[in-house]
Amino acid sequence: MFKQVLKEVVDGTEGGVAGLLMGYDGIAVDQYVRSDSSIDVQTVGMEYSVILSGVRKAVEMLEVGAALEVSIKAEQLTTVVRYLTDEYFIAMTLVPGANVGKARYMLRTRGGRLVEELS
């Protein structure tokens, strides 16, 4: 079920390369990588999980509500992350020039299905 949602999110977004459902502990629940890509999405997620935990704690300390989303744009890769629960997040990596707005939409609208399955 998780891979199906990740595939739908990635394939439904122009420029989408990979999707990942992961815990903040850096352990992947499931992943999907397009067949024409060689990205190691699990390593990307593990590295970002530490940063995402820090962002979540900073937002809590500032008392501005829960963290919902983070985007990290590098020269060769953009990663959009949607916080799902206190334990899990979903991330999608995209190539430069990809439709980041569509990625954000797909993560927001499909994330609820993942939360239901994680419960």
N, C-alpha and C positions, 0 to 999 in steps of 0.2 A: 504494500500500500504506500509506504513512504517513497520508494523509488518512482512509483507511478506519478505521484504529485511532483516530485523533483523534476522528472522528465517533462511533465506538462509545463512547469514554470520555465525551464530552460529553453525548451523547443518553441514555446509560445512567445519568446522574447527575441527580437532581432538583435543579434550579436551575443546572445547568451552562450556560454561555454560549459559551465558546470554548476551544479547545485549540491548543497550539503545540509544535512540535518545533524546537528552536533550538540553535545552538552558543553557547558562552560568549563568542564574538566578536561576538554580536549579530546574526548572519545566520540568518534563518529557513530551515529545511529544508522545512517544510510547516506549514499551519495549517488550522483548521476553525472557522468562526463560524456559529452558528445563524442562520437566515434572519431571525428576528425581533429580531436584535441589531445594533447599529451600532458595537460596540466595535472599536477598533483594536488588536487583540491583538498585532500585530507591534511596535507602539510600546511596549506594556506589557512585552513580552519583552525588547526592546532596553534599556529602562531598568533592568529587574531583572537583566539578565545581568551587569552590573557588580557589583551587590550580591552576586549568587550566587557570583561568582568570589572576592569578598572573604570570604564565609562559608566557602567551601571552603578557602582559604588559612589562615584562622583555625583551623579544625578540624584541619588538618594540623599547624600550629604547636603546638597543644595536645596533640597525639599521643593523640587519643581515638577514632581510627578515621576512616573515610571519612564525609563528609557524605552523608546519604541523602535528606533531605526538608526543605523550608522552606515555611511558610505565612505569608502576609502578608494581614492583615485590615484593610481600610479601611472607612469608613462605607458606601460604595456598591459595593464590590467586594472579594471575597476571591480570592486567587490561591494555589493549591497547586502547588508545584514538586517534582518528583522528579528527582534527579540520576541520569542513565543511565550515562554514561561520563565519561572525563576531558575530553571535548570537547562533549558534548551533554546537554541536559536536556529534559524534557517539563513543560509547565505547563498548568493549567486554571484559567480564571476562572469565578467563580460569583457569583450575586446574593446579597444578604443573606438569611439564613435557609435557604440551600441545605444539602444534605446533605454536609457536608465529610468525614465519615467514609467515605461511599461514594466521594467523589472520591479520597480517599487510597487506598482499596482498588483502584479502577479504574486509577489511575496505577501502582500497584505491580504489579498482575497483568498489565497490558497492556504495560508498559514493556519487558519481556523480548523481546517480538516486535519492537519497534523496534530494540533493541540488535542482534538477529540481522540485521536488514536493513541496519543501519549498518555492519556488519563486512565 
